[in-house]
Amino acid sequence: MTINIDEKQCVVDVLLNKVQSHPCKDCGKCVFGYEGITQLEMILKDITEKKAHSDDKALLMDLCSVMKNQSMCDDGKEIASLVLEGLNTYADIFDEHISKKQCRAGVCKKFMTVHILAGKCIGCGECLDACEDDAILGKNKFVHVIDQDECTLCGKCFEVCDEGAIVWAGVEKPKCPKKPIPCKKR
């Protein structure tokens, strides 16, 4: 089993999905397979959710090495080898997730931010009403602004914006006003 991803995929997310659907999760015949896969899932999930620690990469490598040597079946050894291959081949992507808190593919939702484009916002207030977290600032006929610290990324603002003014952003962020400004006349 090998990992081949394109620029629209995230290796950490791909590995997490493989670990979550792996047979070792339900087996329980050996500690190294069952507990190892549980630990792999927890660490990879933390990395995709912006909760990673600086030593998580080394921890994954140690865990996979032990699993490869101590798992009783080929399934445990196979998933450990796959994660090790991902760590070695795509080390820079793991480093970006852990250190820079970035997902270059824009797949890991916790690394994304939501923005309201000034050129498209008509100041209707629909997103203000939809946001249960009060993360959107603005008033009628003003370009609304999302407070990134308050936003929970629920996506409800997307559902109500008929103008297409609300966008997801990954590494590259759009230029948006820092506080509400009057809308441009159309």
C-alpha positions as CSV (number, residue, x, y, z in Angstrom):
1,M,0.0,0.0,0.0
2,T,1.4,3.4,-1.0
3,I,0.2,7.0,-0.6
4,N,-0.2,9.1,-3.7
5,I,-2.0,12.4,-3.2
6,D,-2.5,15.4,-5.4
7,E,-2.5,19.1,-4.4
8,K,-6.2,19.0,-3.5
9,Q,-5.7,16.3,-0.9
10,C,-4.1,16.4,2.5
11,V,-1.9,13.5,3.5
12,V,-2.8,13.9,7.2
13,D,-6.5,13.7,6.4
14,V,-5.9,10.8,4.0
15,L,-4.0,8.9,6.7
16,L,-6.6,9.7,9.3
17,N,-9.3,8.3,7.1
18,K,-7.3,5.1,6.4
19,V,-6.6,4.6,10.1
20,Q,-10.3,5.2,11.1
21,S,-11.5,2.6,8.6
22,H,-8.7,0.1,9.3
23,P,-9.6,-3.5,10.5
24,C,-7.3,-3.2,13.5
25,K,-9.8,-0.8,15.1
26,D,-12.2,-3.6,15.7
27,C,-9.8,-6.5,16.1
28,G,-8.4,-6.4,19.6
29,K,-6.3,-9.6,19.2
30,C,-3.0,-7.8,20.0
31,V,-2.3,-4.8,22.1
32,F,0.1,-3.2,19.6
33,G,-2.4,-3.4,16.7
34,Y,-5.6,-2.3,18.6
35,E,-4.0,0.2,21.0
36,G,-1.6,1.4,18.4
37,I,-4.3,2.2,15.9
38,T,-6.2,4.0,18.6
39,Q,-3.2,6.2,19.4
40,L,-2.5,6.8,15.7
41,E,-6.1,8.0,15.2
42,M,-5.9,10.3,18.2
43,I,-2.6,11.9,17.2
44,L,-3.6,12.3,13.5
45,K,-7.0,13.8,14.5
46,D,-5.3,16.3,16.8
47,I,-3.0,17.3,13.9
48,T,-6.0,17.9,11.6
49,E,-7.8,19.8,14.3
50,K,-5.0,22.3,15.1
51,K,-4.3,20.6,18.4
52,A,-1.0,19.1,17.5
53,H,2.1,19.2,19.8
54,S,5.6,19.8,18.5
55,D,6.6,16.2,19.4
56,D,3.7,14.5,17.6
57,K,5.7,13.7,14.5
58,A,8.4,11.9,16.5
59,L,5.7,10.2,18.6
60,L,4.0,8.9,15.4
61,M,7.4,7.6,14.1
62,D,8.1,5.8,17.4
63,L,4.6,4.3,17.6
64,C,4.7,3.1,14.0
65,S,8.1,1.5,14.5
66,V,6.8,-0.4,17.6
67,M,3.7,-1.4,15.7
68,K,5.7,-2.7,12.7
69,N,7.8,-4.9,15.0
70,Q,5.2,-6.0,17.6
71,S,1.8,-6.3,15.8
72,M,0.7,-9.9,15.6
73,C,-0.9,-9.6,12.2
74,D,0.0,-8.1,8.8
75,D,-2.8,-5.5,9.2
76,G,-1.1,-3.8,12.1
77,K,2.2,-3.8,10.3
78,E,0.7,-2.5,7.1
79,I,-1.0,0.5,8.6
80,A,2.2,1.4,10.6
81,S,4.2,1.2,7.4
82,L,1.7,3.4,5.6
83,V,1.8,6.1,8.2
84,L,5.6,5.9,8.3
85,E,5.7,6.3,4.5
86,G,3.4,9.3,4.8
87,L,5.6,10.9,7.5
88,N,8.8,10.4,5.5
89,T,7.4,11.3,2.0
90,Y,5.3,14.3,3.1
91,A,7.3,15.5,6.2
92,D,6.9,19.1,5.1
93,I,3.1,18.9,5.1
94,F,3.2,17.4,8.6
95,D,5.5,20.3,9.7
96,E,3.1,22.9,8.2
97,H,0.2,21.4,10.1
98,I,2.1,21.1,13.4
99,S,4.2,24.2,13.4
100,K,2.6,26.7,11.1
101,K,-1.0,25.6,11.7
102,Q,-1.7,25.5,7.9
103,C,-3.2,23.0,5.6
104,R,-2.0,23.8,2.1
105,A,-4.7,21.7,0.4
106,G,-7.4,23.4,2.4
107,V,-8.9,20.1,3.5
108,C,-8.6,20.3,7.2
109,K,-11.5,22.5,8.2
110,K,-10.0,23.8,11.5
111,F,-7.2,25.4,9.5
112,M,-9.7,27.3,7.4
113,T,-11.1,30.8,8.0
114,V,-14.3,32.4,6.8
115,H,-14.3,35.8,5.2
116,I,-16.8,38.3,3.7
117,L,-15.7,39.9,0.5
118,A,-16.2,43.6,0.5
119,G,-16.9,43.8,-3.2
120,K,-19.8,41.4,-3.0
121,C,-21.4,42.1,0.4
122,I,-24.5,44.3,0.1
123,G,-25.0,44.7,3.9
124,C,-28.3,42.8,4.0
125,G,-27.8,41.4,7.5
126,E,-28.8,37.8,6.6
127,C,-25.5,36.4,7.8
128,L,-25.7,38.5,11.0
129,D,-29.1,36.8,11.9
130,A,-27.8,33.3,10.9
131,C,-24.7,33.5,13.1
132,E,-25.5,32.0,16.5
133,D,-22.1,32.8,17.8
134,D,-22.3,36.6,17.2
135,A,-19.1,36.3,15.2
136,I,-20.2,38.7,12.4
137,L,-20.0,42.4,12.9
138,G,-21.9,44.9,10.9
139,K,-25.2,46.7,10.4
140,N,-27.6,47.5,7.5
141,K,-25.8,48.7,4.3
142,F,-22.4,48.1,5.8
143,V,-19.9,45.4,4.7
144,H,-20.0,42.8,7.4
145,V,-16.8,41.4,9.0
146,I,-16.2,38.0,10.6
147,D,-14.4,38.0,14.0
148,Q,-12.1,35.0,13.4
149,D,-11.7,34.4,17.2
150,E,-15.4,34.0,17.6
151,C,-16.2,32.0,14.5
152,T,-16.9,28.3,15.0
153,L,-16.8,27.5,11.3
154,C,-20.4,26.2,11.4
155,G,-21.1,27.4,7.8
156,K,-24.6,28.8,8.5
157,C,-23.6,32.2,7.0
158,F,-22.9,30.5,3.7
159,E,-26.4,29.1,3.6
160,V,-28.1,32.5,3.8
161,C,-25.8,34.6,1.7
162,D,-27.4,34.9,-1.8
163,E,-24.6,37.2,-3.0
164,G,-21.7,34.7,-2.7
165,A,-19.9,37.2,-0.6
166,I,-18.8,34.6,2.0
167,V,-15.8,32.4,1.2
168,W,-13.5,29.8,2.8
169,A,-9.8,30.7,2.9
170,G,-6.8,28.5,3.6
171,V,-3.2,29.7,3.5
172,E,-4.1,32.6,1.2
173,K,-6.5,35.0,2.8
174,P,-8.6,37.5,0.8
175,K,-8.2,41.2,1.6
176,C,-11.1,42.2,3.8
177,P,-11.8,45.2,5.9
178,K,-11.0,44.8,9.6
179,K,-14.2,46.5,10.7
180,P,-17.5,47.2,9.0
181,I,-17.4,49.8,6.3
182,P,-20.2,51.3,4.1
183,C,-21.2,49.2,1.1
184,K,-20.3,50.5,-2.3
185,K,-23.2,51.8,-4.3
186,R,-24.2,49.6,-7.3
